[in-house]
Every structure is written in structure tokens, then in C-alpha cells.
């Protein structure tokens, strides 16, 4: 057995074009093997959702699903590397999108918005 904790990323922006550019950058990162992984060992692009449009106000978003691996396992560590590279890329090169990181599970619940810890209280 191992510790199960899930990490996901939500990317949102007002301009569909800005969000598409961010998603393209994420998919490019997903195609790059993380340290210790053989090409195609994990298919991170499978975790990236299609682009979604809001019902009102022209917002667009996509989601990066959790990797499903237990903490400390190789796949989990490589998933952490992938998510860290996504957050670094979006923070450095895509200022017009908001990046929300969410963690839940046995290690506790946390939420970060554009790198700042947010209050995860229910609304």
C-alpha cells in the first residue's frame, strides 16, 4: 500500500486564444519525457482535457487530471515533475490565464491560485 493524494490543475482565461496557446504549450510539455521516464512510458497528454468554453462571458478552460499514482512511486514523482513544468511554463509565458492547483487526499487538501495558497473553504 501507499499514500494516495491527487493533484490536478485547472487553467482558465477570458480569451479563448490565450487558453489555446497555454494548452498547446502544456501538450508540448506532455510529449517531453520527464526525468527517468522512457519515451511513451506515461502519456501525460491523456490527462489534458479538451478546451472547454463557458456558457457566458467568453471564458475558456482546460483541466489536467491527476496521474493516479501513489505518492513516492516513480509515476507519481514524474507526474509531479510534469505538473511543476506546466506551472513554470504557464507562469512565465502565459500571463493571461489563471492557474489553479488543487490537491486532495491522504496528505491533506490544498489549493493554490497563480502560486498563492488559497482558502479551500467551501463557498
N, C-alpha and C positions, 0 to 999 in steps of 0.2 A: 504494500500500500504506500501511498504518498499523499502529500498535501495538495488539495485541489483549490486553485484560485484562478478566476477568469479575468482576463484583461481584454478590453475592447476599445476601439477608437471610433468616434463619430466626427465627421467633418461636414461643416455647414457654411454656406456663403450666400450672399444676396445675388451674386452674379453667377449664372449657370456656367458661363465660360470660365470664370475663375475656379470654380469647383471641378470642372472637367480637366483643367490644367493640373490641378492638385491630384486628381485621381490618376491621370496619366503618369505623373511623377511617382506616385505610390506603386502603380503597376510595373513601372520600370525597376523600382527597388525590389519588388516581389520577384522579378525574374533574375535577380542577382543573388547567387548563393551566399548565405551567411557563413561566418567562420565555422569551420568544422563540418559543414554540410557538403555532400556531393551534389552536383547539379541534379535537379529534379527530385532530390530526396524528399523535400517538402515543397508543396506547391502553394506558396503564400498567396498567389493571385486568387486561388479558390476562396480565400477568406474575405476578399474585397467585393462588396456588393455592387450591383449596377447603380448608376446615378439615379437619384430619385428627385422629382420636382414637388414642391409644396403645392397645396391646393390654392393658397393665396399668396400674394406678395413676391412671387418670383424667386423664392429661396430654392436652393438645390442642396442635396446632401448625399453622402455615401457613408458606409459603415465598414469597419474592419472587425470581423468576428474573432472571438478567442480561438487560440490554437488547440485547446482541448487536452493539452499535455499536463502532467503533474509537475509541480514545482521541483526544480533540481534535475529533471531529466533533460537529456540533450535537446529534444524537440522544444521543450519549454524555454531553455536557455537561448536557442536560436530564434524562437518566437519573440523573446524579449529583445534580442538584437535587431530583429526586423522592425518591431514597434518603435524602438529607440531611433532607428534610422529614419523611419517615417516622420516621427515627431520633429527630429532635427531638420529634415528637408522642408517640411511644411512651415516650421517656424522661421527658417532662414530665407525661403524663396517664395512663399505664398502668403503674404500679409493680409490678403482679403478674405481668408477663410478662418473660421473658428475651429479649433481642435479640442475635442472633449475626450479625455481619457477616463475610463471607468474600470475599477477593479472591485470584484466581489468574490466571496468565498471564505475558505478557512483562514486566510491571512487577514481578514477584515475587509471592510468596504472603504473605498477612497474614490474621489473624483477630482480631476484637475481640468481647468478650462484655460487654454493657452498657457499651460505650465504653472498656473497658480492653483493651489489647493482650494477646492470649493466645498461649501457646506452641503453634504449629501442628504440633508433632512428632506423628508417628503414634503411636497407642496400641496 
